[in-house]
Amino acid sequence: MATTLNCLKCGEIIRPADRFCSRCGDELVLSSGSIALPDSEAADDDPDSPWAEVVQRLRRATFGEFDIGRELGRGGMAAVFLAHELSLDREVAIKVMSPGLLMGAGMIDRFKREAITIAHLNHPNIVSCYSVRQAEGLHFFVMRYIRGRSLEQLIQDAGKLPLVIVRSILCQVGSALTYAHRSRVVHRDIKPANILIDEDGNAVVTDFGIAKVAELPGQTHTGALVGTPAYMSPEQCDGGEVSGASDQYSLGAVAYEMVTGVAPFTGSTLTVMHAQVEQAPRPLRDYRADCPPEFEAAILRMMAKDPADRFANMAEAKAAMGATPLMEDDPLLGELCRLAVAGTPPRTGTRTPVGPKPYSRESPAPRPSLAGQARSLVILPPPAELTVGDGFALVALVRGERGVPLPGKAVEWSTDAPHVLHIDRSRHVATAVAPG
């Protein structure tokens, strides 16, 4: 009996020869069983995995500035972690470059370029970048945390989405791409996984890792294939030059999937890419009888094989689809918000200390303030492996009431094995001097 292989992330059937899922684009690692395990789920709990060491190094690099929380997602190029920024008392997302790519030619520049590209785009429907960092041998950047889920997850859970919701999402993503194109940035990887829906029902475009900036013409050579096959334009599949019309095609493919519950083309990577170039997708009304003819026509025009046959720009495409935002009193907005946060951990609430109640004659006299008194000490662990001559920073965070950091408190360091580890108390550095 033939064994069926499925992508564990999206469920798409794959063939053993495929290296990437044709639907979600994740790199596939074949297990000895009957599933394909995406990189984002591999070795999560393995303390010997490279990512376990990355997490420890990230905590050292950001200690006293960020509390690193759970992993939000992982792909072939990077992982994203939830973090709490202590000074501003807010949640952020930290994207860390995969350690396996650090030696790849141009990969560090490409990773940094994503942060720089996002930082130059100021739009409510595009994720914001706060800073880019390099420390502890890691390259990472801090960006706005979007509490919600990807459009990919919503489609997996709900299947066909209500047409009013589809038009609302297309309105917001189309607005983001109109702004990006006006800023001479082409995303090149628009797909449901790169569109987040937040708790208020807003769509936010993420992952500009392969975006093309007009001022940097040498980013991708002609003939290079970039993108996710299920949403790539014909010109991308042919390795040709791409423009904003390519993003329009990809958004048309996303619209098709939101309306029908399935991608326009399915199959192996080569089958899907051939179909993008040569075949017309099935009519939307074969899947969805209530799809208005003019809406179907607009989506199919966005997916025209020749870029010249598509709409002149994203604004025209939005108008033709009747893409408009949901009204505040629309019950479907509440349904979209519910779908966006389904299965996500609840908010933990603000960590900002609450002020004391006003003192009155009836209330007991307030006790002396304990502010400034140390209540806990958090010590960052050393690297997992050290060789003779290696050194590392000694870092400790003293916390007071309600976990508030007390940066002015001094910590004295010592060791019970000075023949193995030398402590430089003035520099707060430990150095391995002998095995042990």
Helices and strands as residue ranges (DSSP letters): E 5-7, E 13-14, E 28-30, E 35-38, G 39-41, H 50-62, E 66-74, E 78-85, E 90-97, G 99-101, H 107-119, E 129-135, E 138-144, E 148-150, H 151-158, H 163-182, E 185-186, G 192-194, E 195-198, E 203-205, E 212-213, G 229-231, H 234-237, H 244-260, H 269-278, G 284-286, H 293-302, G 307-309, H 314-321, H 331-341, E 376-379, E 391-393, E 396-399, G 401-403, E 421-424, E 429-432
